[in-house]
Amino acid sequence: MNTFLSYLVIAALFILVLLPALVGLARERHIDRQLRDAERRRRAQPPEAAGAALPVTATRRPYLRSWARV
């Protein structure tokens, strides 16, 4: 019985250590799948409609009173 509990504790610790890595891997795969689908949809759009869907971007000015310039 003591050996069984030892194996059970080791298995529980192993799962506890691996769980965050497995959750992160699943999340990354989900994000990769979303990006791949978005790229396929973007390529499937007609060329004239693709230009109208581009967002307007503004240039970002650095903060002049930064703590790094003290």
Sequence and secondary structure as in RCSB ss.txt:
>XXXX:A:sequence
MNTFLSYLVIAALFILVLLPALVGLARERHIDRQLRDAERRRRAQPPEAAGAALPVTATRRPYLRSWARV
>XXXX:A:secstr
 HHHHHHHHHHHHHHHHHHHHHHHHHHHHHHHHHHHHHHHHHHHS HHHHHHT          SS GGG 
